[in-house]
Amino acid sequence: MPIAPALPPSTPAANFTAASTVTSVPQVIDRGCEPYALTYAAMREFTDNRDPATPDQLWIVEHAPVMTLGLGADPAHVLDAGSIPVIQTDRGGEVTYHGPGQAIVYLLIDLRRSAPGARLYAREFVRGIEQAVIDTLAAYNLDGARHAGAPGIYLDAPGPWQGAKIAALGLKVRGNGCTYHGVALNVAMEMAPFSRINACGYPGLVTVDMRTVGVTAELQAVQSLLAANLLRNLGQRAAAAVTPTTD
């Protein structure tokens, strides 16, 4: 099974001031549907070239089918990639699958900036992302929950899908406090590829999407709500317009 290598080591980022005062609401960029490798390279380039005045950004994106490996991933957890490309990345976590019908938001955030009322730290940052997914699911009458020691969000209500994973997250935090990669919420997907991996490194982990549990929702609506909840839960209270990419 060929695995596309990680990109070469990134170039040194600009020196950041520890007391950056930029606190504006992150820009929300809708990049549409694009190949994972293109988005991955763009995230690294953005982070390499940002400086203390660069606004934070959230990127909304949808990918063609792809399996990605985190830095600690065991390639053996890809059971049968078939024709789906497998790409090694520099995020945390294990193996996951991205495909059409999945709401993905990448978070390009400088954690050393002070959000209104509270500075962001890595642990709080992750909990804010998780809470944004829980809040998004709640808007569609779905109960989402964290599982200790197992990153991501799982369905919590009693029933046949209790404990099934519905959202995955994986991040890269540079030494300068800047993040990229992000969160993926399964909305209305072809779920078969998840059976061809040990999702997140757990053999037999059941993965589900919103459609399977009876929620009919437009992907764009879920994407927008998830982005809004991320802004709110990360301490950014003001509204932000979604700007289509010109790429």
C-alpha positions in Angstrom: 0.0 0.0 0.0 1.7 3.2 -1.1 1.7 6.0 1.4 2.3 9.5 0.3 5.1 11.0 2.5 4.7 13.9 4.7 5.7 17.2 3.2 9.3 18.3 3.8 10.1 20.0 7.1 8.5 23.5 7.2 10.5 26.6 6.9 11.1 28.5 10.2 8.2 30.7 11.0 8.5 34.4 11.7 9.4 35.5 15.2 6.2 36.1 17.1 5.9 38.6 20.0 4.7 36.8 23.1 2.3 39.6 23.9 0.5 40.0 20.5 -2.5 42.2 20.9 -4.4 41.0 17.8 -7.8 39.8 19.1 -10.0 40.3 16.0 -12.5 37.6 15.1 -10.9 34.9 12.9 -11.7 35.1 9.3 -13.9 32.2 8.1 -12.9 31.0 4.6 -15.0 28.6 2.6 -12.5 26.8 0.3 -15.2 24.5 -1.2 -14.2 21.0 -2.2 -10.5 20.5 -2.9 -7.9 17.8 -2.7 -6.5 17.1 0.7 -2.9 17.5 -0.4 -3.6 21.0 -1.6 -5.3 22.1 1.6 -2.5 20.5 3.7 0.2 22.3 1.8 -1.7 25.6 2.0 -2.1 25.3 5.8 1.6 24.8 6.3 2.4 27.6 4.0 0.0 30.0 5.8 1.5 29.1 9.1 5.1 29.4 7.8 4.5 32.9 6.5 2.2 34.4 9.2 3.4 37.2 11.4 2.0 38.9 14.6 -0.4 40.9 12.5 -1.8 38.0 10.5 -5.5 37.4 11.3 -6.4 33.9 12.5 -8.5 31.9 10.1 -11.0 29.0 10.1 -11.1 27.1 6.8 -14.3 25.3 5.8 -13.5 22.5 3.3 -14.7 19.3 1.8 -12.4 16.6 0.5 -12.5 13.9 -2.1 -11.9 10.4 -0.5 -8.6 10.2 1.3 -7.1 8.4 4.3 -4.7 10.4 6.5 -2.2 9.3 9.1 -1.1 11.2 12.2 2.4 11.4 13.4 2.0 8.4 15.7 -0.2 6.4 13.4 0.5 2.7 12.7 0.1 2.1 8.9 -1.2 -1.3 9.8 -4.4 0.4 10.9 -5.2 1.0 7.2 -6.7 -2.4 6.5 -7.6 -2.0 2.9 -7.1 1.4 1.2 -8.0 0.1 -2.2 -7.9 3.1 -4.6 -8.2 5.7 -1.8 -5.0 7.6 -1.4 -3.2 7.4 2.0 -1.3 10.5 3.1 1.1 10.9 6.0 0.6 14.2 7.8 2.1 16.1 10.7 -1.0 16.2 12.9 -1.5 14.3 16.1 -3.6 11.2 16.2 -4.0 8.0 14.2 -5.7 7.1 10.9 -8.9 8.7 9.7 -11.0 9.0 6.6 -12.2 12.1 4.8 -14.7 12.2 2.1 -17.7 14.0 0.5 -20.5 14.9 2.9 -18.1 15.6 5.9 -18.0 19.0 7.5 -14.4 19.9 8.0 -13.1 23.0 9.7 -9.3 23.6 9.9 -8.2 26.0 12.7 -5.3 28.3 11.9 -5.0 30.0 15.3 -2.3 31.7 17.2 -2.9 30.4 20.8 -0.6 33.1 22.3 -3.2 35.8 21.5 -5.6 36.7 24.2 -9.2 36.0 23.3 -11.8 38.3 24.9 -11.7 37.5 28.6 -9.3 34.5 28.5 -6.1 33.4 26.7 -6.3 30.1 24.8 -4.2 27.2 25.9 -3.9 23.9 24.2 -6.1 21.9 26.5 -8.8 24.5 26.6 -8.5 24.9 22.9 -9.2 21.2 22.3 -12.1 21.3 24.8 -13.5 24.3 23.0 -13.4 22.4 19.7 -15.1 19.4 21.2 -17.8 21.6 22.8 -18.5 23.2 19.4 -19.2 19.8 17.9 -21.4 18.9 20.9 -23.3 22.1 20.5 -23.7 21.6 16.7 -25.1 18.1 17.2 -27.5 19.4 19.9 -29.0 21.8 17.4 -30.1 18.7 15.5 -31.3 16.9 18.6 -28.3 14.6 18.8 -26.4 14.0 22.1 -22.7 14.1 21.7 -20.1 13.3 24.3 -16.4 13.1 25.0 -14.8 9.7 25.9 -11.8 9.9 28.3 -8.6 9.0 26.5 -10.3 8.8 23.1 -10.2 12.1 21.3 -13.3 13.0 19.2 -17.0 13.1 19.8 -19.3 10.1 20.2 -23.1 9.7 20.3 -24.4 9.4 23.8 -28.1 8.7 23.6 -29.3 5.1 24.3 -29.9 3.1 21.2 -28.1 1.1 18.5 -25.6 3.9 17.8 -24.7 4.7 21.4 -20.9 5.1 21.6 -20.4 5.4 17.8 -17.9 8.0 16.8 -19.3 10.9 14.8 -16.5 13.5 14.8 -12.7 13.3 14.8 -10.1 15.9 15.6 -6.4 16.2 15.1 -4.1 19.2 15.5 -0.6 20.4 15.0 0.6 23.1 17.4 3.9 24.7 16.3 6.5 25.8 18.8 5.4 29.4 18.2 1.9 28.5 19.4 0.2 28.5 16.0 -2.2 25.7 15.1 -3.5 24.0 12.0 -5.4 20.9 11.0 -8.8 20.7 12.9 -12.1 18.8 13.2 -14.3 16.7 10.9 -18.0 16.0 11.6 -19.7 13.2 9.6 -22.9 14.6 8.1 -24.0 12.5 5.1 -21.2 10.3 3.9 -20.4 7.0 2.2 -19.5 5.2 5.4 -18.0 2.0 3.9 -14.4 3.3 3.8 -14.4 3.6 7.6 -14.8 -0.2 7.7 -11.5 -0.4 5.9 -9.5 1.3 8.6 -9.2 1.0 12.4 -10.5 4.5 12.9 -8.3 6.5 15.2 -6.3 3.3 15.9 -9.2 1.4 17.6 -10.1 -2.0 16.0 -13.8 -2.4 15.8 -14.6 1.3 16.5 -18.1 2.0 15.1 -18.2 5.2 13.1 -21.5 6.9 12.1 -22.8 10.0 10.3 -25.8 12.3 11.1 -27.8 10.9 8.2 -27.6 7.3 9.5 -29.1 8.3 12.8 -32.0 10.0 11.1 -30.9 13.6 10.6 -31.4 15.1 7.2 -29.2 18.3 7.1 -27.6 20.3 4.3 -23.8 20.0 4.5 -23.4 23.8 4.0 -25.8 24.5 7.0 -23.8 22.2 9.3 -20.5 23.6 8.1 -21.7 27.2 8.9 -23.1 26.2 12.3 -20.0 24.3 13.2 -17.8 27.3 12.3 -20.0 29.7 14.3 -19.9 27.4 17.3 -16.1 27.1 17.1 -15.9 30.9 17.2 -18.2 31.1 20.2 -16.5 28.3 22.1 -13.0 29.7 21.4 -14.0 33.0 23.0 -14.8 34.9 19.8 -18.2 36.3 20.4 -18.7 38.6 17.4 -20.3 37.4 14.1 -18.0 36.6 11.2 -18.9 36.5 7.5 -18.0 33.4 5.5 -15.8 34.4 2.6 -15.5 32.1 -0.5 -11.9 31.4 -1.5 -10.6 32.8 -4.8 -8.1 29.9 -5.3 
